[in-house]
Amino acid sequence: MAKVILKAVSISKSFDKPILSKVNLKIKQGETHVVMGKSGEGKSTLLKILAGLTASDSGEVIFEGEELDNPEEVLVAGHEELAYVAQNFNLLHNRTVLENLKDALLAFKDDFAAQQINQLLQLMRLEEVKSHKIELLSGGEKQRLAIARALATQPAVLLLDEPFTQLDFPTRQILLDAIKEVKNELDTSVMLVSHNLYEAFYLADIIHILKNGDIIKSDKPKAIYENPEFISVANILGEVNLIPKSTFGKGQSKLLGIWSENILIVADNESKYRLNLKLTEKLFIGNYYRYQFQLSKDQLLIVKSIQSEYKVGESYNVVFPESHLFELKEDRF
C-alpha cells in the first residue's frame, strides 16, 4: 500500500478575512489530487502552504512524517522535495529551453543532469523546441517547460496552480497527457488546482471540493460524480438539474439531482420518473444538442442529447433514469 507522503493537518489561514479553516488532507505516493472550487475560495493559498512557501496561521504540513519549517522563519522558503509551479511560469528569459533546464540542474553532476534533461524534454514534448528562446515559445510550451524545470531535481510532489489556464484544447490535451506520463514514469505525486471538470476527471485519483475555507467533499472522480451529496458540490462539478422529489409524487420533501447528459427524451410511458414537458429552446453545441424544457413556472430543465429531431414548441416525454438520480442536501457550510 502506498504511503502518505504529504499531509495537511487542520490548516487555517486569514488575510483580510478567513481563507482556510482547519483543512485536512492526505496525499499518497504516486497519487494525483485535484482541488476544485469557486474563485476566491483559497485553492492557490492552500497549494502555497503545502509547498512551504506561505505560512499558515495554525495547523501543520507534514512531509514524509516531519513538519515543514515555517516559511517566515527560514532563509529560503520552500522544500526541495515539493515543487511548486505558479501561473506566471517563473522562467529565465532570453535563454533557450535547454539553458533553462541546465540552470535547474546546476547543483548536479553532468551525467545526471544530461539524463534528466533528455528525459524531461521527451516527457514534456519539448524536444523540437529545445534550442528556442523563451520569447519564441507558445503558452503551452512555456507551461510545459515550467513543469519540466520543477521536475528536474526529481521532487516527490509536484504542485500546479491552474496549469491549463488560457490554453486551447489541443495544447491543453498535450499537457494533460504529459502530466499523466510524468506521474507514471517518475511515480511523482501531483496536486493541482483546476476549475475544469474534464481536466479533473482526466487526471485525478482524488478530487477535493473547497468551499468557505474547508474541504467539504473528497472522493474518487466516479464516486463524487455519482453522489455529489451537496448542492454546491454538484454546481461546481457540472450542469446539474435540481428536482423536488414531489415533482414525481405527493408527500416527498427530498431534493433530487441529475446531470443534464443523463436525462432521456424517449417515448417511454412506464418509467417511475417521467414527465411530459414542453421544449422551449434548442441549441447546437458541437457534439451534442442542448435542450431546454419548462419544468415549472419558475424552473427550467436542461437536457444534453446527440439526437437532433426534437422541435421547439412540441411536448415530449422526459425520462429520469432512477440509476442516475441522486439525493442532494442543502449546504450546511
C-alpha positions as CSV (number, residue, x, y, z in Angstrom):
1,M,0.0,0.0,0.0
2,A,1.3,3.4,-1.0
3,K,2.5,5.6,1.9
4,V,1.1,9.0,2.8
5,I,3.8,11.4,1.6
6,L,2.2,14.8,2.2
7,K,-0.4,15.7,4.8
8,A,-2.2,18.9,5.9
9,V,-3.4,18.9,9.5
10,S,-6.0,21.5,10.5
11,I,-4.6,24.2,8.3
12,S,-6.1,27.7,8.8
13,K,-5.2,31.0,7.1
14,S,-6.6,34.5,7.1
15,F,-5.7,37.7,5.2
16,D,-8.3,40.4,5.5
17,K,-10.8,37.6,6.2
18,P,-10.6,33.9,6.9
19,I,-9.5,32.0,3.8
20,L,-8.8,28.5,5.0
21,S,-10.3,26.9,8.2
22,K,-8.9,23.7,9.6
23,V,-8.3,22.0,6.3
24,N,-7.2,18.3,6.4
25,L,-6.0,16.2,3.5
26,K,-3.6,13.3,2.7
27,I,-1.7,12.6,-0.5
28,K,-0.2,9.2,-1.0
29,Q,2.9,8.5,-3.1
30,G,2.1,8.4,-6.8
31,E,-1.4,9.9,-6.5
32,T,-2.9,12.8,-8.3
33,H,-5.2,15.1,-6.4
34,V,-7.2,18.0,-7.9
35,V,-8.7,20.8,-5.8
36,M,-11.8,22.5,-7.2
37,G,-13.9,25.4,-6.1
38,K,-15.1,28.8,-7.0
39,S,-12.7,31.7,-7.4
40,G,-11.6,33.2,-4.1
41,E,-12.1,30.0,-2.1
42,G,-8.4,29.7,-1.2
43,K,-7.2,27.0,-3.6
44,S,-4.0,28.7,-4.5
45,T,-3.3,29.7,-0.9
46,L,-3.7,26.0,0.1
47,L,-1.2,25.0,-2.6
48,K,1.4,27.5,-1.5
49,I,1.0,26.4,2.1
50,L,1.5,22.8,1.1
51,A,4.6,23.8,-0.9
52,G,6.1,25.5,2.2
53,L,6.0,28.9,0.5
54,T,3.3,30.6,2.6
55,A,2.9,30.2,6.4
56,S,-0.4,29.0,7.8
57,D,-1.9,30.8,10.8
58,S,-2.3,27.4,12.5
59,G,-2.1,23.7,11.7
60,E,0.8,21.7,10.3
61,V,2.1,20.5,6.9
62,I,3.7,17.1,7.3
63,F,6.1,15.8,4.6
64,E,7.2,12.2,5.0
65,G,6.5,12.3,8.7
66,E,8.2,15.6,9.5
67,E,6.6,19.0,9.9
68,L,7.7,21.6,7.4
69,D,9.6,24.6,8.6
70,N,7.7,27.9,8.9
71,P,8.4,29.8,5.7
72,E,8.7,33.0,7.7
73,E,11.5,31.6,9.8
74,V,13.8,30.2,7.2
75,L,16.3,31.9,4.8
76,V,14.7,30.4,1.7
77,A,11.1,29.4,1.7
78,G,10.0,26.1,0.2
79,H,11.3,22.5,0.3
80,E,13.4,20.8,-2.4
81,E,11.1,17.8,-2.5
82,L,8.0,20.0,-3.0
83,A,8.0,21.6,-6.4
84,Y,5.5,24.5,-6.9
85,V,4.7,25.8,-10.4
86,A,2.9,29.2,-10.4
87,Q,0.7,30.6,-13.2
88,N,3.5,33.1,-14.2
89,F,5.9,30.2,-15.1
90,N,9.0,31.7,-13.5
91,L,11.3,31.0,-16.5
92,L,14.7,32.5,-17.3
93,H,14.1,34.9,-20.2
94,N,16.4,35.5,-23.1
95,R,17.5,31.9,-22.6
96,T,16.7,28.7,-24.5
97,V,14.7,25.8,-23.3
98,L,17.9,23.8,-22.9
99,E,19.5,26.6,-20.9
100,N,16.5,26.8,-18.6
101,L,16.7,23.1,-17.8
102,K,20.5,23.2,-17.3
103,D,20.1,26.1,-14.9
104,A,17.7,24.0,-12.8
105,L,20.3,21.3,-12.5
106,L,23.5,23.3,-11.8
107,A,24.0,21.6,-8.4
108,F,24.1,18.1,-10.0
109,K,26.7,16.1,-11.8
110,D,26.9,16.4,-15.6
111,D,25.9,12.9,-16.4
112,F,22.8,13.0,-14.1
113,A,21.9,16.4,-15.5
114,A,22.1,15.2,-19.1
115,Q,20.0,12.2,-18.4
116,Q,17.4,14.3,-16.6
117,I,17.2,16.9,-19.4
118,N,16.8,14.2,-22.1
119,Q,14.0,12.5,-20.2
120,L,12.2,15.8,-19.4
121,L,12.4,17.0,-23.0
122,Q,10.8,13.8,-24.1
123,L,8.1,13.7,-21.3
124,M,7.1,17.3,-21.8
125,R,7.1,17.2,-25.6
126,L,9.9,19.8,-25.8
127,E,12.5,18.1,-28.0
128,E,11.7,20.1,-31.1
129,V,11.9,23.4,-29.4
130,K,14.9,22.8,-27.1
131,S,17.0,25.4,-28.9
132,H,14.3,28.0,-28.9
133,K,14.5,31.0,-26.7
134,I,11.6,31.6,-24.2
135,E,10.2,34.5,-26.1
136,L,9.5,32.3,-29.1
137,L,7.6,29.6,-27.2
138,S,3.8,29.3,-27.1
139,G,1.9,29.5,-23.9
140,G,1.6,25.7,-23.7
141,E,5.3,25.2,-24.4
142,K,6.2,27.7,-21.6
143,Q,3.9,25.9,-19.2
144,R,5.5,22.5,-20.1
145,L,9.0,24.0,-19.6
146,A,8.0,25.4,-16.2
147,I,6.8,22.0,-15.2
148,A,10.0,20.4,-16.6
149,R,12.2,22.8,-14.6
150,A,10.2,21.9,-11.4
151,L,10.7,18.2,-12.1
152,A,14.4,18.5,-12.9
153,T,15.5,17.6,-9.4
154,Q,13.1,14.7,-9.1
155,P,10.8,16.2,-6.3
156,A,8.4,13.9,-4.5
157,V,5.4,16.1,-5.0
158,L,4.5,18.5,-7.9
159,L,2.1,21.3,-7.1
160,L,0.5,23.0,-10.0
161,D,-1.6,26.2,-9.8
162,E,-4.1,26.1,-12.6
163,P,-1.7,24.8,-15.2
164,F,-4.2,24.8,-18.1
165,T,-5.4,28.4,-17.9
166,Q,-5.7,30.1,-21.3
167,L,-4.6,27.1,-23.2
168,D,-6.5,26.0,-26.3
169,F,-7.9,22.4,-26.3
170,P,-5.2,20.7,-28.4
171,T,-2.4,22.3,-26.3
172,R,-4.2,21.5,-23.1
173,Q,-4.5,17.9,-24.1
174,I,-0.8,17.7,-24.8
175,L,-0.1,19.0,-21.3
176,L,-2.7,16.7,-19.7
177,D,-1.0,13.7,-21.3
178,A,2.4,14.9,-20.3
179,I,1.4,15.2,-16.7
180,K,-0.2,11.8,-16.7
181,E,3.0,10.3,-18.2
182,V,5.2,12.1,-15.6
183,K,3.1,10.5,-12.8
184,N,3.5,7.1,-14.3
185,E,7.2,7.3,-15.3
186,L,8.5,9.1,-12.3
187,D,6.0,8.0,-9.6
188,T,5.6,11.6,-8.6
189,S,2.6,12.7,-6.5
190,V,0.7,15.6,-8.1
191,M,-1.6,18.1,-6.7
192,L,-3.2,20.8,-8.9
193,V,-5.9,23.4,-8.9
194,S,-8.5,23.4,-11.6
195,H,-11.9,24.8,-12.5
196,N,-12.5,22.3,-15.3
197,L,-14.3,19.0,-14.9
198,Y,-12.7,17.4,-17.9
199,E,-9.2,18.2,-16.5
200,A,-10.0,17.0,-13.1
201,F,-11.6,13.7,-14.2
202,Y,-8.8,13.1,-16.7
203,L,-6.1,13.3,-14.1
204,A,-7.4,12.8,-10.6
205,D,-7.3,9.9,-8.3
206,I,-9.0,12.1,-5.7
207,I,-11.0,15.3,-6.1
208,H,-11.4,17.8,-3.3
209,I,-14.1,20.4,-3.3
210,L,-13.1,23.6,-1.4
211,K,-15.8,25.9,-0.1
212,N,-15.8,28.6,2.6
213,G,-12.3,27.7,3.7
214,D,-12.8,24.0,4.1
215,I,-12.8,20.8,2.0
216,I,-16.5,19.8,2.0
217,K,-16.1,16.7,-0.2
218,S,-13.2,14.4,-1.1
219,D,-13.6,11.3,-3.2
220,K,-12.7,9.4,-6.4
221,P,-14.0,11.0,-9.6
222,K,-16.6,8.4,-10.3
223,A,-17.9,8.4,-6.7
224,I,-18.1,12.2,-6.5
225,Y,-19.9,12.3,-9.9
226,E,-22.5,9.7,-8.9
227,N,-23.1,11.2,-5.4
228,P,-22.0,14.8,-5.1
229,E,-24.1,14.9,-1.9
230,F,-24.4,18.7,-1.6
231,I,-25.9,21.3,-4.0
232,S,-22.8,23.4,-4.0
233,V,-20.6,20.4,-4.9
234,A,-23.0,19.5,-7.8
235,N,-22.9,23.1,-9.1
236,I,-19.1,23.1,-9.2
237,L,-18.9,19.7,-11.0
238,G,-21.2,20.5,-13.9
239,E,-24.7,21.3,-15.2
240,V,-27.0,19.7,-12.7
241,N,-30.8,19.7,-12.7
242,L,-32.4,20.1,-9.2
243,I,-35.8,18.5,-9.0
244,P,-38.0,18.3,-5.9
245,K,-39.0,14.7,-5.4
246,S,-42.6,15.9,-5.0
247,T,-42.5,16.5,-8.8
248,F,-43.0,12.8,-9.2
249,G,-45.5,12.2,-6.4
250,K,-47.0,13.7,-3.3
251,G,-45.5,13.8,0.2
252,Q,-41.9,13.8,-0.9
253,S,-39.7,16.6,0.6
254,K,-36.4,15.4,-0.7
255,L,-34.4,17.1,-3.5
256,L,-33.1,15.0,-6.4
257,G,-30.3,15.8,-8.7
258,I,-29.4,14.5,-12.2
259,W,-26.8,15.5,-14.7
260,S,-28.2,17.0,-17.9
261,E,-26.4,14.4,-20.0
262,N,-28.2,11.5,-18.2
263,I,-31.8,12.6,-18.9
264,L,-33.5,10.8,-21.8
265,I,-36.1,12.1,-24.3
266,V,-38.0,9.0,-25.3
267,A,-41.5,7.6,-25.9
268,D,-41.4,5.8,-22.6
269,N,-44.7,5.8,-20.6
270,E,-43.6,3.2,-18.0
271,S,-40.9,4.9,-16.1
272,K,-41.5,5.9,-12.4
273,Y,-39.6,9.1,-13.0
274,R,-41.2,10.6,-16.2
275,L,-42.6,13.9,-17.1
276,N,-44.2,15.3,-20.2
277,L,-42.6,18.7,-20.9
278,K,-42.6,21.5,-23.5
279,L,-39.4,22.2,-25.3
280,T,-38.6,25.9,-25.2
281,E,-35.1,26.1,-26.6
282,K,-32.7,24.0,-28.8
283,L,-29.0,24.8,-29.2
284,F,-26.3,23.0,-31.2
285,I,-23.2,22.8,-29.1
286,G,-20.9,20.8,-31.4
287,N,-21.0,17.2,-30.2
288,Y,-24.5,17.5,-28.6
289,Y,-27.7,19.5,-28.6
290,R,-28.7,21.4,-25.5
291,Y,-32.4,21.2,-25.0
292,Q,-34.3,23.4,-22.5
293,F,-37.6,22.3,-21.2
294,Q,-40.1,24.2,-18.9
295,L,-40.2,22.1,-15.7
296,S,-42.4,24.6,-13.8
297,K,-43.3,28.2,-13.9
298,D,-40.0,29.3,-12.3
299,Q,-37.7,26.4,-13.3
300,L,-36.1,25.1,-16.5
301,L,-34.7,21.6,-17.2
302,I,-31.6,21.2,-19.3
303,V,-31.0,18.0,-21.3
304,K,-27.9,17.2,-23.4
305,S,-28.5,14.8,-26.2
306,I,-26.9,13.7,-29.5
307,Q,-30.4,13.4,-31.0
308,S,-31.4,16.3,-33.3
309,E,-35.0,15.6,-34.2
310,Y,-36.8,17.4,-31.3
311,K,-38.6,20.7,-32.1
312,V,-39.1,23.8,-30.0
313,G,-42.8,24.2,-29.0
314,E,-43.5,20.5,-29.0
315,S,-44.0,18.4,-25.8
316,Y,-42.0,15.2,-25.2
317,N,-41.7,12.5,-22.6
318,V,-38.6,13.2,-20.5
319,V,-37.3,10.3,-18.5
320,F,-35.1,10.4,-15.5
321,P,-33.3,7.0,-15.1
322,E,-33.5,6.0,-11.5
323,S,-29.9,4.8,-11.5
324,H,-28.7,8.3,-12.4
325,L,-30.8,10.2,-9.8
326,F,-29.1,11.2,-6.6
327,E,-30.4,12.9,-3.4
328,L,-28.9,16.3,-2.6
329,K,-28.7,18.2,0.7
330,E,-28.8,21.9,1.3
331,D,-25.4,23.1,2.1
332,R,-24.5,23.2,5.8
333,F,-21.4,25.2,5.2
